[in-house]
Amino acid sequence: MLVLSRKKDEKIVIGDSIKLMVIEIRGDKVRLGIEAPRDVSVHREEVYDAIRRESTSEQQS
């Protein structure tokens, strides 16, 4: 895992088409802005896990 430090309004670039920007830091929460092509799915991990579980259960039916 790569660990980076960023300040508010600083960005991280992933590949040629994905940018993450620190929008706000409040206490122990960080708000991120994500710029990505429409064909790239972006989800919070818990939402992604729920989608995978649902997809797996549908395939088993």
C-alpha distance matrix in Angstrom:
0.0 3.8 6.3 9.8 13.2 15.8 19.4 21.7 22.5 19.7 17.7 14.5 15.4 13.7 16.0 19.6 20.2 17.6 17.7 16.3 18.6 18.8 22.2 23.0 21.8 24.1 23.7 20.6 20.2 18.7 20.3 18.5 20.4 19.2 21.1 20.7 23.4 25.4 24.4 20.7 20.4 18.6 18.7 17.6 15.8 19.1 21.1 19.1 19.5 23.2 23.8 22.4 24.6 27.6 27.1 27.0 30.1 32.0 31.4 32.8 35.9
3.8 0.0 3.8 6.5 10.2 12.8 16.5 19.0 19.7 16.6 14.8 11.6 12.8 11.8 14.3 17.7 18.6 16.0 15.5 14.2 16.2 16.5 20.2 21.1 20.1 22.9 22.8 20.0 19.6 17.6 19.1 17.1 18.9 17.8 19.6 19.6 22.5 25.0 24.4 20.7 20.8 18.9 19.4 18.5 17.4 20.9 22.7 20.9 21.8 25.4 25.7 24.8 27.2 29.9 29.4 29.7 32.8 34.4 34.0 35.7 38.6
6.3 3.8 0.0 3.8 7.0 10.0 13.5 16.3 17.5 14.7 13.6 11.2 13.4 13.3 16.4 19.5 20.0 17.0 15.7 13.7 14.8 14.3 18.0 18.4 17.0 19.7 19.4 16.8 16.7 14.9 16.9 15.4 17.7 17.5 19.7 20.4 23.7 26.1 25.9 22.2 22.0 19.5 19.7 18.2 17.6 20.8 22.8 21.6 22.6 25.9 26.6 26.1 28.3 31.0 30.9 31.3 34.2 35.9 35.9 37.5 40.2
9.8 6.5 3.8 0.0 3.8 6.5 10.2 13.1 14.2 11.2 10.5 8.7 11.5 12.5 15.7 18.3 18.8 15.9 13.9 11.8 12.3 11.8 15.5 16.1 15.0 18.1 18.4 16.4 16.0 13.7 15.4 13.9 15.9 16.1 18.1 19.4 22.9 25.5 25.8 22.3 22.4 19.7 20.3 19.0 19.1 22.4 24.0 23.1 24.6 27.7 28.2 28.1 30.5 32.8 32.8 33.6 36.4 37.9 38.0 39.8 42.4
13.2 10.2 7.0 3.8 0.0 3.8 7.0 10.3 12.1 9.5 10.2 9.7 13.2 14.9 18.3 20.4 20.6 17.6 14.9 12.4 11.7 10.2 13.7 13.8 12.4 15.5 15.8 14.5 14.4 12.0 14.1 13.2 15.6 16.6 18.8 20.8 24.4 26.9 27.8 24.3 24.3 21.2 21.7 20.1 20.6 23.6 25.3 24.9 26.4 29.3 30.0 30.2 32.5 34.7 35.0 35.9 38.5 40.0 40.5 42.3 44.7
15.8 12.8 10.0 6.5 3.8 0.0 3.8 6.8 8.3 5.9 7.3 8.1 11.9 14.4 17.8 19.2 19.1 16.1 12.9 10.3 8.7 7.1 10.5 11.0 10.4 14.0 15.2 14.4 13.6 10.7 12.0 11.0 12.9 14.4 16.5 19.0 22.7 25.2 26.5 23.3 23.3 20.2 21.0 19.7 20.9 23.8 25.0 24.9 26.9 29.4 29.9 30.6 33.0 34.8 35.1 36.5 38.9 40.2 40.8 42.8 45.0
19.4 16.5 13.5 10.2 7.0 3.8 0.0 3.8 6.3 5.5 8.5 10.7 14.4 17.2 20.6 21.6 21.1 18.1 14.6 11.9 9.1 6.7 9.0 8.9 8.5 12.0 13.6 13.9 13.1 10.3 11.4 11.2 13.1 15.3 17.5 20.5 24.2 26.5 28.3 25.2 25.2 21.9 22.5 21.1 22.8 25.4 26.4 26.8 28.9 31.1 31.7 32.7 35.0 36.6 37.1 38.7 41.0 42.2 43.0 45.1 47.1
21.7 19.0 16.3 13.1 10.3 6.8 3.8 0.0 3.8 5.5 8.6 11.6 15.0 17.9 21.2 21.8 20.7 17.7 14.0 11.3 7.8 5.0 5.8 6.0 6.9 10.5 13.1 13.8 12.3 9.3 9.4 9.5 10.9 13.8 16.0 19.3 23.0 25.0 27.1 24.4 24.2 20.9 21.5 20.3 22.5 24.8 25.5 26.2 28.6 30.3 30.9 32.3 34.6 35.8 36.5 38.4 40.4 41.4 42.6 44.7 46.4
22.5 19.7 17.5 14.2 12.1 8.3 6.3 3.8 0.0 3.8 6.6 10.2 13.0 16.3 19.3 19.2 18.1 15.5 11.7 9.7 6.1 5.3 5.7 7.9 10.1 13.6 16.5 17.1 15.0 11.6 10.5 9.5 9.5 12.1 13.5 17.0 20.5 22.7 25.0 22.6 22.9 20.0 21.2 20.6 23.1 25.7 25.8 26.3 29.0 30.7 30.8 32.3 34.9 35.9 36.2 38.3 40.5 41.2 42.2 44.7 46.3
19.7 16.6 14.7 11.2 9.5 5.9 5.5 5.5 3.8 0.0 3.8 7.1 10.2 13.6 16.6 16.9 16.3 13.9 10.1 8.4 5.7 5.9 8.3 10.4 11.7 15.5 17.9 17.8 16.0 12.5 12.0 10.2 10.5 12.0 13.3 16.3 19.8 22.5 24.4 21.7 22.3 19.6 21.0 20.6 22.6 25.5 25.9 25.8 28.5 30.6 30.5 31.6 34.4 35.6 35.7 37.6 40.1 40.8 41.5 44.0 45.9
17.7 14.8 13.6 10.5 10.2 7.3 8.5 8.6 6.6 3.8 0.0 3.8 6.5 9.9 12.9 13.3 12.7 10.1 6.5 5.4 4.3 6.5 9.4 12.2 13.7 17.4 19.7 19.0 16.9 13.1 12.3 9.5 9.1 9.5 10.3 13.0 16.4 19.3 21.0 18.3 19.2 16.7 18.6 18.6 20.6 23.7 23.9 23.4 26.2 28.4 28.0 29.0 31.9 33.1 32.9 34.8 37.5 38.0 38.6 41.1 43.1
14.5 11.6 11.2 8.7 9.7 8.1 10.7 11.6 10.2 7.1 3.8 0.0 3.8 6.6 9.9 11.2 11.1 8.4 5.7 5.1 6.4 8.7 12.0 14.6 15.6 19.3 21.1 19.7 17.7 14.2 13.7 10.5 10.4 9.7 10.5 12.1 15.5 18.5 19.5 16.6 17.6 15.4 17.4 17.6 18.9 22.4 22.7 21.7 24.3 26.9 26.4 26.9 29.9 31.4 30.9 32.6 35.4 36.1 36.3 38.8 41.0
15.4 12.8 13.4 11.5 13.2 11.9 14.4 15.0 13.0 10.2 6.5 3.8 0.0 3.8 6.4 7.4 7.7 5.8 4.5 6.4 8.8 11.9 14.7 17.7 19.1 22.7 24.6 23.1 20.9 17.3 16.4 12.8 11.8 10.0 9.5 10.2 13.1 16.5 17.2 14.5 16.3 14.8 17.5 18.4 19.7 23.3 23.1 21.7 24.5 27.1 26.1 26.4 29.7 31.0 30.1 31.8 34.9 35.2 35.2 37.9 40.2
13.7 11.8 13.3 12.5 14.9 14.4 17.2 17.9 16.3 13.6 9.9 6.6 3.8 0.0 3.8 6.4 6.8 5.0 6.1 8.0 11.3 14.2 17.1 19.9 21.1 24.5 26.1 24.2 21.9 18.6 17.7 14.1 13.2 10.6 10.1 9.5 11.9 15.1 15.0 12.2 14.0 13.1 15.9 17.1 17.9 21.6 21.4 19.4 22.1 24.8 23.6 23.6 27.0 28.4 27.2 28.8 32.0 32.3 32.0 34.7 37.1
16.0 14.3 16.4 15.7 18.3 17.8 20.6 21.2 19.3 16.6 12.9 9.9 6.4 3.8 0.0 3.8 5.8 6.3 8.6 11.3 14.5 17.7 20.4 23.4 24.8 28.2 29.9 27.9 25.6 22.3 21.2 17.5 16.2 13.2 11.8 10.3 11.6 15.0 14.4 12.3 14.9 14.9 18.0 19.8 20.4 24.1 23.6 21.2 23.9 26.6 25.0 24.7 28.3 29.6 27.9 29.4 32.8 32.9 32.3 35.1 37.5
19.6 17.7 19.5 18.3 20.4 19.2 21.6 21.8 19.2 16.9 13.3 11.2 7.4 6.4 3.8 0.0 3.8 6.3 8.6 12.1 14.9 18.5 20.7 24.0 25.9 29.3 31.4 29.8 27.3 23.8 22.2 18.4 16.4 13.4 11.1 9.7 10.3 14.0 14.0 12.6 15.8 16.0 19.5 21.6 22.8 26.3 25.4 23.2 26.3 28.6 26.7 26.8 30.5 31.3 29.6 31.5 34.8 34.5 34.0 37.1 39.2
20.2 18.6 20.0 18.8 20.6 19.1 21.1 20.7 18.1 16.3 12.7 11.1 7.7 6.8 5.8 3.8 0.0 3.8 6.8 10.3 13.2 16.9 18.6 22.1 24.3 27.5 29.9 28.3 25.4 22.0 19.9 16.2 13.8 10.5 7.7 6.0 6.7 10.5 11.0 9.7 12.8 13.1 16.7 19.1 20.7 24.0 22.7 20.8 24.1 26.2 24.2 24.7 28.3 28.9 27.3 29.5 32.6 32.2 32.0 35.2 37.1
17.6 16.0 17.0 15.9 17.6 16.1 18.1 17.7 15.5 13.9 10.1 8.4 5.8 5.0 6.3 6.3 3.8 0.0 3.8 6.8 10.1 13.6 15.5 18.8 20.8 24.0 26.2 24.5 21.7 18.3 16.3 12.6 10.6 7.2 5.6 4.6 7.3 10.6 11.4 9.0 11.2 10.5 13.8 15.8 17.5 20.8 19.8 18.2 21.5 23.6 22.0 22.7 26.2 27.0 25.8 28.0 30.9 30.8 30.9 33.9 35.8
17.7 15.5 15.7 13.9 14.9 12.9 14.6 14.0 11.7 10.1 6.5 5.7 4.5 6.1 8.6 8.6 6.8 3.8 0.0 3.8 6.5 10.2 12.2 15.5 17.6 20.9 23.3 22.0 19.2 15.6 13.7 10.0 8.1 5.8 5.1 6.7 10.0 13.1 14.5 12.0 13.5 11.8 14.6 15.9 17.9 21.2 20.5 19.5 22.7 24.8 23.7 24.6 27.9 28.8 28.1 30.2 33.0 33.1 33.5 36.3 38.2
16.3 14.2 13.7 11.8 12.4 10.3 11.9 11.3 9.7 8.4 5.4 5.1 6.4 8.0 11.3 12.1 10.3 6.8 3.8 0.0 3.8 6.8 9.2 12.2 14.0 17.3 19.5 18.2 15.4 11.8 10.2 6.5 5.7 4.7 6.5 8.8 12.5 14.9 16.4 13.5 13.9 11.3 13.3 13.7 15.8 19.0 18.8 18.2 21.2 23.3 22.7 23.8 26.8 27.9 27.6 29.7 32.2 32.7 33.3 35.9 37.8
18.6 16.2 14.8 12.3 11.7 8.7 9.1 7.8 6.1 5.7 4.3 6.4 8.8 11.3 14.5 14.9 13.2 10.1 6.5 3.8 0.0 3.8 5.9 9.1 11.3 14.8 17.4 16.7 14.0 10.2 8.5 5.5 5.0 6.5 8.4 11.6 15.3 17.4 19.4 16.8 17.0 14.1 15.6 15.5 18.0 20.8 20.7 20.7 23.6 25.5 25.3 26.6 29.4 30.4 30.5 32.6 35.0 35.5 36.4 38.9 40.6
18.8 16.5 14.3 11.8 10.2 7.1 6.7 5.0 5.3 5.9 6.5 8.7 11.9 14.2 17.7 18.5 16.9 13.6 10.2 6.8 3.8 0.0 3.8 5.9 7.6 11.2 13.7 13.3 10.8 7.1 6.1 4.8 6.4 9.1 11.8 14.9 18.6 20.4 22.4 19.6 19.2 15.9 16.6 15.6 18.0 20.5 20.9 21.4 23.9 25.7 26.0 27.5 29.9 31.1 31.6 33.5 35.7 36.5 37.6 39.9 41.6
22.2 20.2 18.0 15.5 13.7 10.5 9.0 5.8 5.7 8.3 9.4 12.0 14.7 17.1 20.4 20.7 18.6 15.5 12.2 9.2 5.9 3.8 0.0 3.8 7.1 10.1 13.4 13.8 10.8 7.5 5.3 5.3 6.1 9.8 12.3 15.8 19.3 20.7 23.1 20.6 20.0 16.7 17.2 16.3 19.2 21.2 21.2 22.3 25.0 26.3 26.6 28.5 30.7 31.5 32.3 34.5 36.4 37.0 38.5 40.8 42.2
23.0 21.1 18.4 16.1 13.8 11.0 8.9 6.0 7.9 10.4 12.2 14.6 17.7 19.9 23.4 24.0 22.1 18.8 15.5 12.2 9.1 5.9 3.8 0.0 3.8 6.4 9.9 10.8 8.2 5.8 5.0 7.2 9.3 12.9 15.8 19.1 22.7 23.8 26.2 23.5 22.5 18.9 18.7 17.1 19.7 21.3 21.8 23.3 25.6 26.8 27.6 29.5 31.4 32.4 33.5 35.6 37.2 38.2 39.8 41.8 43.2
21.8 20.1 17.0 15.0 12.4 10.4 8.5 6.9 10.1 11.7 13.7 15.6 19.1 21.1 24.8 25.9 24.3 20.8 17.6 14.0 11.3 7.6 7.1 3.8 0.0 3.8 6.5 7.5 6.0 4.6 6.4 9.1 12.0 15.3 18.5 21.5 25.2 26.4 28.4 25.4 24.2 20.5 19.8 17.6 19.7 21.2 22.3 23.8 25.6 27.0 28.3 29.9 31.6 32.9 34.2 35.9 37.5 38.8 40.4 42.1 43.7
24.1 22.9 19.7 18.1 15.5 14.0 12.0 10.5 13.6 15.5 17.4 19.3 22.7 24.5 28.2 29.3 27.5 24.0 20.9 17.3 14.8 11.2 10.1 6.4 3.8 0.0 3.8 6.1 5.3 6.4 8.3 11.7 14.7 18.1 21.4 24.3 27.9 28.8 30.8 27.8 26.2 22.4 21.2 18.6 20.6 21.4 22.7 24.7 26.2 27.2 28.9 30.7 31.9 33.2 34.9 36.5 37.8 39.3 41.1 42.6 44.0
23.7 22.8 19.4 18.4 15.8 15.2 13.6 13.1 16.5 17.9 19.7 21.1 24.6 26.1 29.9 31.4 29.9 26.2 23.3 19.5 17.4 13.7 13.4 9.9 6.5 3.8 0.0 3.8 5.6 8.0 10.9 14.2 17.6 20.6 24.1 26.8 30.4 31.3 33.0 29.8 28.0 24.2 22.6 19.5 20.9 21.5 23.4 25.4 26.3 27.5 29.6 31.1 32.0 33.6 35.5 36.8 38.0 39.8 41.5 42.8 44.3
20.6 20.0 16.8 16.4 14.5 14.4 13.9 13.8 17.1 17.8 19.0 19.7 23.1 24.2 27.9 29.8 28.3 24.5 22.0 18.2 16.7 13.3 13.8 10.8 7.5 6.1 3.8 0.0 3.8 6.8 10.3 13.1 16.8 19.3 23.0 25.3 28.9 29.7 31.0 27.6 25.7 21.9 20.1 16.8 17.7 18.4 20.7 22.4 23.1 24.6 26.7 28.0 28.9 30.7 32.5 33.6 34.9 36.8 38.4 39.6 41.2
20.2 19.6 16.7 16.0 14.4 13.6 13.1 12.3 15.0 16.0 16.9 17.7 20.9 21.9 25.6 27.3 25.4 21.7 19.2 15.4 14.0 10.8 10.8 8.2 6.0 5.3 5.6 3.8 0.0 3.8 6.7 9.8 13.4 16.0 19.7 22.0 25.5 26.2 27.7 24.5 22.5 18.7 17.0 14.0 15.5 16.4 18.1 19.9 21.1 22.4 24.2 25.8 26.9 28.4 30.1 31.5 32.9 34.5 36.2 37.6 39.1
18.7 17.6 14.9 13.7 12.0 10.7 10.3 9.3 11.6 12.5 13.1 14.2 17.3 18.6 22.3 23.8 22.0 18.3 15.6 11.8 10.2 7.1 7.5 5.8 4.6 6.4 8.0 6.8 3.8 0.0 3.8 6.4 10.0 12.7 16.3 18.8 22.5 23.4 25.1 21.9 20.3 16.5 15.6 13.2 15.1 16.7 17.9 19.3 21.0 22.6 23.8 25.4 27.0 28.4 29.7 31.3 33.0 34.4 35.8 37.6 39.2
20.3 19.1 16.9 15.4 14.1 12.0 11.4 9.4 10.5 12.0 12.3 13.7 16.4 17.7 21.2 22.2 19.9 16.3 13.7 10.2 8.5 6.1 5.3 5.0 6.4 8.3 10.9 10.3 6.7 3.8 0.0 3.8 6.9 10.0 13.5 16.2 19.7 20.5 22.5 19.6 18.1 14.4 13.8 12.1 14.8 16.4 16.8 18.3 20.6 21.8 22.6 24.5 26.4 27.4 28.5 30.5 32.2 33.2 34.8 36.8 38.2
18.5 17.1 15.4 13.9 13.2 11.0 11.2 9.5 9.5 10.2 9.5 10.5 12.8 14.1 17.5 18.4 16.2 12.6 10.0 6.5 5.5 4.8 5.3 7.2 9.1 11.7 14.2 13.1 9.8 6.4 3.8 0.0 3.8 6.4 10.0 12.6 16.3 17.4 19.3 16.4 15.4 11.9 12.1 11.3 14.0 16.3 16.3 17.1 19.8 21.3 21.6 23.3 25.6 26.6 27.2 29.3 31.3 32.1 33.4 35.6 37.2
20.4 18.9 17.7 15.9 15.6 12.9 13.1 10.9 9.5 10.5 9.1 10.4 11.8 13.2 16.2 16.4 13.8 10.6 8.1 5.7 5.0 6.4 6.1 9.3 12.0 14.7 17.6 16.8 13.4 10.0 6.9 3.8 0.0 3.8 6.8 9.9 13.4 14.6 17.0 14.5 14.1 11.0 12.3 12.5 15.6 18.0 17.2 17.8 20.9 22.2 21.8 23.7 26.4 26.9 27.2 29.7 31.8 32.1 33.3 35.9 37.3
19.2 17.8 17.5 16.1 16.6 14.4 15.3 13.8 12.1 12.0 9.5 9.7 10.0 10.6 13.2 13.4 10.5 7.2 5.8 4.7 6.5 9.1 9.8 12.9 15.3 18.1 20.6 19.3 16.0 12.7 10.0 6.4 3.8 0.0 3.8 6.3 9.9 11.4 13.5 10.9 10.9 8.3 10.5 11.7 14.6 17.3 16.2 16.0 19.4 20.9 20.0 21.6 24.6 25.1 25.0 27.4 29.8 29.9 30.8 33.6 35.1
21.1 19.6 19.7 18.1 18.8 16.5 17.5 16.0 13.5 13.3 10.3 10.5 9.5 10.1 11.8 11.1 7.7 5.6 5.1 6.5 8.4 11.8 12.3 15.8 18.5 21.4 24.1 23.0 19.7 16.3 13.5 10.0 6.8 3.8 0.0 3.8 7.1 9.2 11.7 9.9 11.1 9.6 12.7 14.6 17.4 20.2 18.7 18.0 21.6 23.0 21.6 23.1 26.4 26.6 26.0 28.7 31.1 30.8 31.6 34.6 36.0
20.7 19.6 20.4 19.4 20.8 19.0 20.5 19.3 17.0 16.3 13.0 12.1 10.2 9.5 10.3 9.7 6.0 4.6 6.7 8.8 11.6 14.9 15.8 19.1 21.5 24.3 26.8 25.3 22.0 18.8 16.2 12.6 9.9 6.3 3.8 0.0 3.8 6.4 8.1 6.4 8.4 8.2 11.8 14.5 16.7 19.6 17.8 16.6 20.2 21.7 19.7 21.0 24.5 24.6 23.6 26.2 28.9 28.4 28.8 32.0 33.5
23.4 22.5 23.7 22.9 24.4 22.7 24.2 23.0 20.5 19.8 16.4 15.5 13.1 11.9 11.6 10.3 6.7 7.3 10.0 12.5 15.3 18.6 19.3 22.7 25.2 27.9 30.4 28.9 25.5 22.5 19.7 16.3 13.4 9.9 7.1 3.8 0.0 3.8 5.4 5.6 8.6 9.9 13.6 16.8 18.9 21.6 19.3 17.8 21.5 22.6 20.1 21.3 24.9 24.7 23.2 26.0 28.7 27.7 28.0 31.4 32.7
25.4 25.0 26.1 25.5 26.9 25.2 26.5 25.0 22.7 22.5 19.3 18.5 16.5 15.1 15.0 14.0 10.5 10.6 13.1 14.9 17.4 20.4 20.7 23.8 26.4 28.8 31.3 29.7 26.2 23.4 20.5 17.4 14.6 11.4 9.2 6.4 3.8 0.0 3.8 5.5 7.4 9.4 12.7 16.3 18.5 20.6 17.8 16.6 20.3 20.9 18.1 19.7 23.2 22.4 21.0 24.1 26.4 25.2 25.7 29.2 30.2
24.4 24.4 25.9 25.8 27.8 26.5 28.3 27.1 25.0 24.4 21.0 19.5 17.2 15.0 14.4 14.0 11.0 11.4 14.5 16.4 19.4 22.4 23.1 26.2 28.4 30.8 33.0 31.0 27.7 25.1 22.5 19.3 17.0 13.5 11.7 8.1 5.4 3.8 0.0 3.8 6.4 9.5 12.8 16.5 18.0 20.2 17.5 15.6 19.0 19.8 16.7 17.7 21.4 20.7 18.8 21.7 24.3 23.0 23.1 26.6 27.8
20.7 20.7 22.2 22.3 24.3 23.3 25.2 24.4 22.6 21.7 18.3 16.6 14.5 12.2 12.3 12.6 9.7 9.0 12.0 13.5 16.8 19.6 20.6 23.5 25.4 27.8 29.8 27.6 24.5 21.9 19.6 16.4 14.5 10.9 9.9 6.4 5.6 5.5 3.8 0.0 3.8 6.4 9.9 13.4 14.7 17.3 15.1 13.0 16.4 17.8 15.2 15.9 19.6 19.6 18.0 20.6 23.4 22.7 22.8 26.1 27.7
20.4 20.8 22.0 22.4 24.3 23.3 25.2 24.2 22.9 22.3 19.2 17.6 16.3 14.0 14.9 15.8 12.8 11.2 13.5 13.9 17.0 19.2 20.0 22.5 24.2 26.2 28.0 25.7 22.5 20.3 18.1 15.4 14.1 10.9 11.1 8.4 8.6 7.4 6.4 3.8 0.0 3.8 6.6 10.2 11.6 13.8 11.4 9.4 13.0 14.1 11.6 12.9 16.4 16.3 15.2 17.9 20.5 20.0 20.5 23.6 25.1
18.6 18.9 19.5 19.7 21.2 20.2 21.9 20.9 20.0 19.6 16.7 15.4 14.8 13.1 14.9 16.0 13.1 10.5 11.8 11.3 14.1 15.9 16.7 18.9 20.5 22.4 24.2 21.9 18.7 16.5 14.4 11.9 11.0 8.3 9.6 8.2 9.9 9.4 9.5 6.4 3.8 0.0 3.8 7.1 9.2 11.7 9.8 8.6 12.3 13.6 12.0 13.6 16.8 17.1 16.7 19.2 21.6 21.7 22.5 25.3 26.9
18.7 19.4 19.7 20.3 21.7 21.0 22.5 21.5 21.2 21.0 18.6 17.4 17.5 15.9 18.0 19.5 16.7 13.8 14.6 13.3 15.6 16.6 17.2 18.7 19.8 21.2 22.6 20.1 17.0 15.6 13.8 12.1 12.3 10.5 12.7 11.8 13.6 12.7 12.8 9.9 6.6 3.8 0.0 3.8 6.1 8.1 6.1 5.7 9.3 10.4 9.7 11.5 14.2 14.8 15.1 17.5 19.5 20.0 21.3 23.7 25.1
17.6 18.5 18.2 19.0 20.1 19.7 21.1 20.3 20.6 20.6 18.6 17.6 18.4 17.1 19.8 21.6 19.1 15.8 15.9 13.7 15.5 15.6 16.3 17.1 17.6 18.6 19.5 16.8 14.0 13.2 12.1 11.3 12.5 11.7 14.6 14.5 16.8 16.3 16.5 13.4 10.2 7.1 3.8 0.0 3.8 5.6 5.4 6.2 8.7 10.1 10.8 12.4 14.4 15.6 16.6 18.4 20.2 21.3 22.8 24.7 26.3
15.8 17.4 17.6 19.1 20.6 20.9 22.8 22.5 23.1 22.6 20.6 18.9 19.7 17.9 20.4 22.8 20.7 17.5 17.9 15.8 18.0 18.0 19.2 19.7 19.7 20.6 20.9 17.7 15.5 15.1 14.8 14.0 15.6 14.6 17.4 16.7 18.9 18.5 18.0 14.7 11.6 9.2 6.1 3.8 0.0 3.8 5.4 5.0 6.1 8.6 9.8 10.5 12.2 14.2 15.2 16.3 18.3 19.9 21.1 22.6 24.6
19.1 20.9 20.8 22.4 23.6 23.8 25.4 24.8 25.7 25.5 23.7 22.4 23.3 21.6 24.1 26.3 24.0 20.8 21.2 19.0 20.8 20.5 21.2 21.3 21.2 21.4 21.5 18.4 16.4 16.7 16.4 16.3 18.0 17.3 20.2 19.6 21.6 20.6 20.2 17.3 13.8 11.7 8.1 5.6 3.8 0.0 3.8 5.4 5.1 6.2 8.7 9.9 10.6 12.3 14.2 15.3 16.5 18.4 20.1 21.3 22.9
21.1 22.7 22.8 24.0 25.3 25.0 26.4 25.5 25.8 25.9 23.9 22.7 23.1 21.4 23.6 25.4 22.7 19.8 20.5 18.8 20.7 20.9 21.2 21.8 22.3 22.7 23.4 20.7 18.1 17.9 16.8 16.3 17.2 16.2 18.7 17.8 19.3 17.8 17.5 15.1 11.4 9.8 6.1 5.4 5.4 3.8 0.0 3.8 5.4 5.1 6.2 8.7 9.9 10.6 12.2 14.2 15.4 16.6 18.5 20.2 21.4
19.1 20.9 21.6 23.1 24.9 24.9 26.8 26.2 26.3 25.8 23.4 21.7 21.7 19.4 21.2 23.2 20.8 18.2 19.5 18.2 20.7 21.4 22.3 23.3 23.8 24.7 25.4 22.4 19.9 19.3 18.3 17.1 17.8 16.0 18.0 16.6 17.8 16.6 15.6 13.0 9.4 8.6 5.7 6.2 5.0 5.4 3.8 0.0 3.8 5.4 5.1 6.2 8.7 9.9 10.5 12.3 14.3 15.4 16.6 18.6 20.3
19.5 21.8 22.6 24.6 26.4 26.9 28.9 28.6 29.0 28.5 26.2 24.3 24.5 22.1 23.9 26.3 24.1 21.5 22.7 21.2 23.6 23.9 25.0 25.6 25.6 26.2 26.3 23.1 21.1 21.0 20.6 19.8 20.9 19.4 21.6 20.2 21.5 20.3 19.0 16.4 13.0 12.3 9.3 8.7 6.1 5.1 5.4 3.8 0.0 3.8 5.4 5.1 6.2 8.6 9.8 10.5 12.3 14.2 15.4 16.7 18.6
23.2 25.4 25.9 27.7 29.3 29.4 31.1 30.3 30.7 30.6 28.4 26.9 27.1 24.8 26.6 28.6 26.2 23.6 24.8 23.3 25.5 25.7 26.3 26.8 27.0 27.2 27.5 24.6 22.4 22.6 21.8 21.3 22.2 20.9 23.0 21.7 22.6 20.9 19.8 17.8 14.1 13.6 10.4 10.1 8.6 6.2 5.1 5.4 3.8 0.0 3.8 5.4 5.1 6.1 8.5 9.8 10.6 12.3 14.3 15.5 16.8
23.8 25.7 26.6 28.2 30.0 29.9 31.7 30.9 30.8 30.5 28.0 26.4 26.1 23.6 25.0 26.7 24.2 22.0 23.7 22.7 25.3 26.0 26.6 27.6 28.3 28.9 29.6 26.7 24.2 23.8 22.6 21.6 21.8 20.0 21.6 19.7 20.1 18.1 16.7 15.2 11.6 12.0 9.7 10.8 9.8 8.7 6.2 5.1 5.4 3.8 0.0 3.8 5.5 5.2 6.1 8.6 10.0 10.6 12.3 14.4 15.6
22.4 24.8 26.1 28.1 30.2 30.6 32.7 32.3 32.3 31.6 29.0 26.9 26.4 23.6 24.7 26.8 24.7 22.7 24.6 23.8 26.6 27.5 28.5 29.5 29.9 30.7 31.1 28.0 25.8 25.4 24.5 23.3 23.7 21.6 23.1 21.0 21.3 19.7 17.7 15.9 12.9 13.6 11.5 12.4 10.5 9.9 8.7 6.2 5.1 5.4 3.8 0.0 3.8 5.4 5.0 6.1 8.6 9.9 10.6 12.4 14.5
24.6 27.2 28.3 30.5 32.5 33.0 35.0 34.6 34.9 34.4 31.9 29.9 29.7 27.0 28.3 30.5 28.3 26.2 27.9 26.8 29.4 29.9 30.7 31.4 31.6 31.9 32.0 28.9 26.9 27.0 26.4 25.6 26.4 24.6 26.4 24.5 24.9 23.2 21.4 19.6 16.4 16.8 14.2 14.4 12.2 10.6 9.9 8.7 6.2 5.1 5.5 3.8 0.0 3.8 5.4 5.1 6.1 8.6 10.0 10.7 12.6
27.6 29.9 31.0 32.8 34.7 34.8 36.6 35.8 35.9 35.6 33.1 31.4 31.0 28.4 29.6 31.3 28.9 27.0 28.8 27.9 30.4 31.1 31.5 32.4 32.9 33.2 33.6 30.7 28.4 28.4 27.4 26.6 26.9 25.1 26.6 24.6 24.7 22.4 20.7 19.6 16.3 17.1 14.8 15.6 14.2 12.3 10.6 9.9 8.6 6.1 5.2 5.4 3.8 0.0 3.8 5.4 5.2 6.2 8.7 10.0 10.8
27.1 29.4 30.9 32.8 35.0 35.1 37.1 36.5 36.2 35.7 32.9 30.9 30.1 27.2 27.9 29.6 27.3 25.8 28.1 27.6 30.5 31.6 32.3 33.5 34.2 34.9 35.5 32.5 30.1 29.7 28.5 27.2 27.2 25.0 26.0 23.6 23.2 21.0 18.8 18.0 15.2 16.7 15.1 16.6 15.2 14.2 12.2 10.5 9.8 8.5 6.1 5.0 5.4 3.8 0.0 3.8 5.5 5.2 6.3 8.8 10.2
27.0 29.7 31.3 33.6 35.9 36.5 38.7 38.4 38.3 37.6 34.8 32.6 31.8 28.8 29.4 31.5 29.5 28.0 30.2 29.7 32.6 33.5 34.5 35.6 35.9 36.5 36.8 33.6 31.5 31.3 30.5 29.3 29.7 27.4 28.7 26.2 26.0 24.1 21.7 20.6 17.9 19.2 17.5 18.4 16.3 15.3 14.2 12.3 10.5 9.8 8.6 6.1 5.1 5.4 3.8 0.0 3.8 5.5 5.2 6.4 8.9
30.1 32.8 34.2 36.4 38.5 38.9 41.0 40.4 40.5 40.1 37.5 35.4 34.9 32.0 32.8 34.8 32.6 30.9 33.0 32.2 35.0 35.7 36.4 37.2 37.5 37.8 38.0 34.9 32.9 33.0 32.2 31.3 31.8 29.8 31.1 28.9 28.7 26.4 24.3 23.4 20.5 21.6 19.5 20.2 18.3 16.5 15.4 14.3 12.3 10.6 10.0 8.6 6.1 5.2 5.5 3.8 0.0 3.8 5.5 5.2 6.5
32.0 34.4 35.9 37.9 40.0 40.2 42.2 41.4 41.2 40.8 38.0 36.1 35.2 32.3 32.9 34.5 32.2 30.8 33.1 32.7 35.5 36.5 37.0 38.2 38.8 39.3 39.8 36.8 34.5 34.4 33.2 32.1 32.1 29.9 30.8 28.4 27.7 25.2 23.0 22.7 20.0 21.7 20.0 21.3 19.9 18.4 16.6 15.4 14.2 12.3 10.6 9.9 8.6 6.2 5.2 5.5 3.8 0.0 3.8 5.4 5.3
31.4 34.0 35.9 38.0 40.5 40.8 43.0 42.6 42.2 41.5 38.6 36.3 35.2 32.0 32.3 34.0 32.0 30.9 33.5 33.3 36.4 37.6 38.5 39.8 40.4 41.1 41.5 38.4 36.2 35.8 34.8 33.4 33.3 30.8 31.6 28.8 28.0 25.7 23.1 22.8 20.5 22.5 21.3 22.8 21.1 20.1 18.5 16.6 15.4 14.3 12.3 10.6 10.0 8.7 6.3 5.2 5.5 3.8 0.0 3.8 5.5
32.8 35.7 37.5 39.8 42.3 42.8 45.1 44.7 44.7 44.0 41.1 38.8 37.9 34.7 35.1 37.1 35.2 33.9 36.3 35.9 38.9 39.9 40.8 41.8 42.1 42.6 42.8 39.6 37.6 37.6 36.8 35.6 35.9 33.6 34.6 32.0 31.4 29.2 26.6 26.1 23.6 25.3 23.7 24.7 22.6 21.3 20.2 18.6 16.7 15.5 14.4 12.4 10.7 10.0 8.8 6.4 5.2 5.4 3.8 0.0 3.8
35.9 38.6 40.2 42.4 44.7 45.0 47.1 46.4 46.3 45.9 43.1 41.0 40.2 37.1 37.5 39.2 37.1 35.8 38.2 37.8 40.6 41.6 42.2 43.2 43.7 44.0 44.3 41.2 39.1 39.2 38.2 37.2 37.3 35.1 36.0 33.5 32.7 30.2 27.8 27.7 25.1 26.9 25.1 26.3 24.6 22.9 21.4 20.3 18.6 16.8 15.6 14.5 12.6 10.8 10.2 8.9 6.5 5.3 5.5 3.8 0.0
